[in-house]
Amino acid sequence: MLLAHDKVPDFLLEKVQLISTVVFTALFSVFFFLGVVPSSNLIWSQLETSQIYNFSLLFYAGALLLVCLSRRLMYACRDWVGKRFGRYLLWCLAEILLIAAAYVTLAVIGVRKGLFAIETPLPIQCARAFLYCLMSLGIPYLITGMYFAIRDRDQTIRMINYGNVVSDEELPSHEEQKITLFDNNGMMKLSVSASNLYYIESDDNYIKVWYTDTKEVLKQYMLRCRLKTVEESFRDSDLVRCHRKYVVNMSKVRVLSREKGGYYLELDSDLIDPIPISKTYEETVLARFNARKGGLTAPLV
């Protein structure tokens, strides 16, 4: 169970999840209003049938636009939102309150223009608006969140299990460790020596693996996989999560430096820019760095 101060799971802030939430919410809201509007006490239910659906369509379109803009902004601010689950919940609640406020505003405008009269007190109308918005948005939000949580769990379990069946023989102790990566369908896509892998970079639902080939040429390989899965699959290796976008091979770290914006890792390749360490993973990375400090070619600067 997630608490307010916990970090938001990565799958809740991925682009595909946010898009799916908007699409499913739009479809759910259509059926919700088709079922609720004819028999409800909506403020414009006293109008003619055609006018009822015109008002409903106007409200629905405006609400959907607000959700789209909100989710686009959430994706842009995912680094900030993702630090606390409470922030994510408050963001979702703010969407519901804004749409409820739009509903009440539409009621006030309609009354002033003489289109209809509010028979019940305004506070009751506000409460009713919040209830409708909570049902039409909260239910699809909850369903899509549960779906992606289950999918994330299944993918993680599958990826970890695949790590145990890559080969039918155990590697001799003198052989170099191989890091094998699979896509979301469980298909093996890349197997690279641990000594050749530099870092892995997240790009939404894809990861970019940076490594050197047998000719010492730095290459990039992209596959459809989540960075969290990679992190959990190789938790006991030299791969360490240092940022929401990066997993770094600590055996390749040459320098750990502290700049104005925070800590950075410099790898032993001049072709790779310094990789930032976010506050979330700072303590873990520093501990791993200190553990390997004697074997590094440069000290903390």
C-alpha positions as CSV (number, residue, x, y, z in Angstrom):
1,M,0.0,0.0,0.0
2,L,1.4,3.4,-1.0
3,L,1.6,6.2,1.5
4,A,1.5,9.9,0.8
5,H,5.2,10.3,1.2
6,D,6.1,7.3,-0.9
7,K,7.6,7.7,-4.4
8,V,5.1,7.4,-7.2
9,P,5.5,4.2,-9.2
10,D,7.1,4.9,-12.6
11,F,4.3,3.2,-14.5
12,L,1.8,5.8,-13.2
13,L,3.7,8.7,-14.9
14,E,4.6,7.0,-18.2
15,K,3.3,8.5,-21.4
16,V,1.4,5.4,-22.4
17,Q,-0.3,5.2,-19.0
18,L,-1.4,8.9,-19.1
19,I,-2.7,8.6,-22.6
20,S,-4.6,5.4,-21.7
21,T,-6.1,7.1,-18.7
22,V,-7.4,10.0,-20.8
23,V,-8.8,7.7,-23.5
24,F,-10.5,5.3,-21.0
25,T,-11.8,8.2,-18.9
26,A,-13.3,9.7,-22.1
27,L,-15.1,6.5,-23.0
28,F,-16.2,5.8,-19.4
29,S,-17.6,9.4,-19.1
30,V,-19.7,9.0,-22.3
31,F,-21.5,5.9,-20.9
32,F,-21.7,7.5,-17.5
33,F,-23.5,10.6,-18.8
34,L,-25.7,8.6,-21.2
35,G,-26.8,6.6,-18.2
36,V,-27.0,9.4,-15.6
37,V,-28.2,12.5,-17.5
38,P,-31.7,11.4,-18.5
39,S,-32.6,10.3,-14.9
40,S,-30.5,12.7,-12.8
41,N,-31.1,16.1,-11.2
42,L,-28.6,17.9,-13.3
43,I,-29.0,21.6,-13.3
44,W,-30.1,21.6,-17.0
45,S,-32.4,18.6,-16.7
46,Q,-35.4,20.9,-16.8
47,L,-34.6,21.9,-20.4
48,E,-35.8,20.2,-23.5
49,T,-34.2,16.9,-24.5
50,S,-32.1,18.4,-27.3
51,Q,-30.9,21.2,-25.0
52,I,-30.0,18.7,-22.3
53,Y,-27.6,16.9,-24.5
54,N,-26.2,20.1,-26.0
55,F,-25.3,21.3,-22.5
56,S,-24.0,17.8,-21.6
57,L,-21.9,17.7,-24.8
58,L,-20.5,21.2,-24.0
59,F,-19.6,20.3,-20.5
60,Y,-18.2,16.9,-21.5
61,A,-15.9,18.4,-24.2
62,G,-14.7,21.1,-21.8
63,A,-14.0,18.6,-19.1
64,L,-12.1,16.3,-21.5
65,L,-10.0,19.2,-22.7
66,L,-9.1,20.1,-19.1
67,V,-8.1,16.5,-18.4
68,C,-6.0,16.3,-21.5
69,L,-4.1,19.5,-20.6
70,S,-3.7,18.4,-17.0
71,R,-2.2,15.1,-17.9
72,R,0.1,16.7,-20.4
73,L,1.3,19.1,-17.7
74,M,1.6,16.2,-15.3
75,Y,3.9,14.4,-17.7
76,A,6.0,17.6,-18.1
77,C,6.2,17.8,-14.3
78,R,6.7,14.1,-13.7
79,D,10.0,14.5,-11.9
80,W,8.3,16.8,-9.3
81,V,5.0,14.8,-9.1
82,G,6.8,11.5,-8.9
83,K,8.7,12.3,-5.6
84,R,5.6,12.0,-3.5
85,F,2.5,9.8,-4.0
86,G,0.5,12.5,-2.1
87,R,1.3,15.0,-4.9
88,Y,-0.1,12.6,-7.5
89,L,-3.3,12.1,-5.5
90,L,-3.7,15.9,-4.9
91,W,-3.2,16.4,-8.7
92,C,-6.0,14.0,-9.5
93,L,-8.3,15.6,-6.8
94,A,-7.6,19.0,-8.2
95,E,-8.8,17.8,-11.7
96,I,-12.0,16.6,-10.1
97,L,-12.5,19.9,-8.2
98,L,-11.8,22.0,-11.2
99,I,-14.4,20.2,-13.4
100,A,-16.9,20.4,-10.5
101,A,-16.2,24.1,-10.3
102,A,-16.8,24.4,-14.1
103,Y,-20.2,22.6,-13.6
104,V,-21.3,25.1,-10.9
105,T,-20.1,28.0,-13.0
106,L,-22.1,26.7,-16.0
107,A,-25.1,26.6,-13.6
108,V,-24.7,30.1,-12.4
109,I,-24.4,31.4,-16.0
110,G,-27.5,29.5,-17.0
111,V,-29.5,30.9,-14.2
112,R,-28.4,34.5,-14.9
113,K,-29.3,34.1,-18.5
114,G,-32.7,32.7,-17.6
115,L,-32.2,29.4,-19.2
116,F,-33.2,27.4,-16.1
117,A,-33.6,27.9,-12.4
118,I,-31.8,26.1,-9.6
119,E,-34.4,24.5,-7.5
120,T,-32.1,23.1,-4.8
121,P,-29.6,25.2,-2.8
122,L,-26.3,25.9,-4.4
123,P,-24.2,24.0,-1.8
124,I,-26.2,20.9,-2.6
125,Q,-25.6,21.4,-6.3
126,C,-21.9,21.8,-5.6
127,A,-21.8,18.6,-3.6
128,R,-23.7,16.8,-6.4
129,A,-21.3,18.2,-9.0
130,F,-18.4,16.9,-7.0
131,L,-20.0,13.4,-6.7
132,Y,-20.7,13.2,-10.4
133,C,-17.1,14.2,-11.2
134,L,-15.7,11.9,-8.6
135,M,-17.5,8.9,-10.2
136,S,-16.9,9.8,-13.8
137,L,-13.1,10.5,-13.3
138,G,-12.2,8.6,-10.1
139,I,-13.5,5.2,-11.3
140,P,-11.5,5.2,-14.6
141,Y,-8.5,6.6,-12.8
142,L,-8.6,3.8,-10.3
143,I,-9.2,1.1,-13.0
144,T,-6.4,2.2,-15.3
145,G,-4.0,2.5,-12.3
146,M,-4.9,-1.0,-11.1
147,Y,-4.4,-2.4,-14.7
148,F,-1.0,-0.9,-15.1
149,A,0.0,-2.0,-11.6
150,I,-0.9,-5.6,-12.4
151,R,0.9,-5.4,-15.8
152,D,4.0,-3.9,-14.2
153,R,4.1,-6.7,-11.6
154,D,3.6,-9.4,-14.2
155,Q,6.4,-8.0,-16.4
156,T,8.8,-7.7,-13.5
157,I,8.1,-11.3,-12.4
158,R,8.5,-12.6,-16.0
159,M,11.7,-10.7,-16.6
160,I,13.2,-11.9,-13.3
161,N,12.2,-15.5,-14.1
162,Y,13.7,-15.3,-17.6
163,G,17.0,-14.4,-16.0
164,N,17.1,-17.9,-14.6
165,V,16.6,-19.7,-17.9
166,V,18.9,-17.8,-20.3
167,S,21.2,-20.8,-20.5
168,D,20.9,-24.5,-19.8
169,E,24.4,-24.6,-18.2
170,E,25.9,-22.6,-15.4
171,L,28.7,-20.2,-16.3
172,P,32.1,-21.4,-15.0
173,S,33.4,-19.2,-12.3
174,H,36.2,-17.9,-14.5
175,E,33.8,-16.7,-17.2
176,E,32.7,-13.1,-17.4
177,Q,29.2,-12.2,-16.2
178,K,26.8,-11.6,-19.0
179,I,23.9,-9.2,-18.7
180,T,20.9,-10.3,-20.7
181,L,18.1,-8.0,-21.5
182,F,14.6,-8.9,-22.6
183,D,11.8,-6.8,-24.1
184,N,8.3,-6.5,-22.6
185,N,7.2,-9.7,-24.4
186,G,9.9,-11.7,-22.7
187,M,12.0,-12.0,-25.9
188,M,15.8,-11.9,-25.4
189,K,17.1,-8.9,-27.3
190,L,20.7,-8.2,-26.0
191,S,23.4,-10.1,-24.1
192,V,26.5,-8.1,-23.3
193,S,29.5,-8.6,-21.0
194,A,29.2,-6.7,-17.7
195,S,32.6,-5.2,-18.3
196,N,31.4,-3.7,-21.6
197,L,28.2,-2.2,-20.4
198,Y,28.4,1.5,-19.4
199,Y,24.8,2.6,-18.6
200,I,21.2,2.2,-19.5
201,E,19.0,5.2,-20.2
202,S,15.2,5.4,-20.0
203,D,13.1,6.8,-22.9
204,D,9.5,6.4,-21.8
205,N,8.6,2.7,-22.6
206,Y,12.0,2.1,-24.1
207,I,15.5,1.8,-22.8
208,K,18.8,2.7,-24.5
209,V,21.7,0.4,-23.6
210,W,25.2,2.0,-24.0
211,Y,28.0,-0.5,-24.4
212,T,31.3,-1.2,-26.3
213,D,31.6,-4.0,-28.8
214,T,34.6,-6.3,-29.3
215,K,36.4,-3.5,-31.1
216,E,35.9,-1.1,-28.2
217,V,33.4,1.0,-30.2
218,L,30.7,2.7,-28.1
219,K,27.3,1.6,-29.4
220,Q,23.7,2.1,-28.4
221,Y,20.9,-0.5,-28.5
222,M,17.3,0.3,-27.9
223,L,14.6,-2.1,-26.9
224,R,11.0,-1.9,-25.5
225,C,11.5,-2.4,-21.8
226,R,11.0,-0.4,-18.6
227,L,14.0,0.8,-16.6
228,K,12.5,-0.4,-13.3
229,T,12.5,-4.0,-14.6
230,V,16.2,-3.7,-15.4
231,E,16.9,-2.3,-12.0
232,E,15.1,-5.1,-10.2
233,S,16.5,-7.9,-12.4
234,F,20.1,-6.9,-11.7
235,R,19.7,-5.7,-8.1
236,D,22.8,-7.6,-6.9
237,S,25.1,-6.6,-9.8
238,D,27.2,-3.5,-10.4
239,L,24.2,-1.8,-12.1
240,V,22.8,0.9,-9.8
241,R,19.9,3.3,-10.3
242,C,21.2,6.8,-10.0
243,H,18.3,8.8,-11.6
244,R,14.8,8.2,-12.8
245,K,16.3,8.0,-16.3
246,Y,19.6,6.2,-15.7
247,V,21.1,2.9,-14.4
248,V,24.9,3.0,-14.3
249,N,27.5,0.3,-14.2
250,M,29.5,1.4,-11.1
251,S,32.5,-0.5,-12.3
252,K,32.7,2.0,-15.1
253,V,32.6,5.1,-12.8
254,R,35.9,7.1,-13.0
255,V,34.9,10.2,-11.0
256,L,32.1,11.2,-8.7
257,S,31.9,15.0,-8.7
258,R,29.8,17.5,-6.9
259,E,28.6,20.4,-9.0
260,K,26.3,23.3,-8.2
261,G,23.2,21.2,-9.3
262,G,24.2,18.1,-7.4
263,Y,26.4,15.0,-7.9
264,Y,27.5,13.6,-11.2
265,L,29.1,10.4,-12.3
266,E,31.9,10.5,-14.9
267,L,32.4,7.2,-16.7
268,D,35.7,6.0,-18.2
269,S,34.8,7.0,-21.7
270,D,35.3,10.5,-23.0
271,L,32.3,10.0,-25.4
272,I,29.8,9.9,-22.5
273,D,28.6,13.0,-20.8
274,P,28.5,13.1,-17.0
275,I,25.4,11.4,-15.7
276,P,23.4,13.2,-12.9
277,I,22.5,11.7,-9.6
278,S,19.0,12.7,-8.3
279,K,18.3,13.3,-4.7
280,T,16.2,10.1,-4.5
281,Y,19.1,7.8,-5.3
282,E,21.9,9.9,-3.9
283,E,22.4,8.0,-0.7
284,T,22.5,4.6,-2.4
285,V,24.9,5.7,-5.1
286,L,27.3,7.3,-2.6
287,A,27.3,4.2,-0.6
288,R,28.1,2.0,-3.6
289,F,30.8,4.5,-4.7
290,N,32.4,4.4,-1.3
291,A,32.4,0.6,-1.3
292,R,34.3,0.6,-4.6
293,K,36.3,3.7,-3.9
294,G,39.7,1.9,-3.6
295,G,39.3,0.5,-7.1
296,L,38.4,3.7,-8.9
297,T,40.9,5.7,-10.9
298,A,39.9,9.1,-9.5
299,P,38.6,10.3,-6.1
300,L,35.5,12.3,-5.3
301,V,36.0,15.9,-6.4
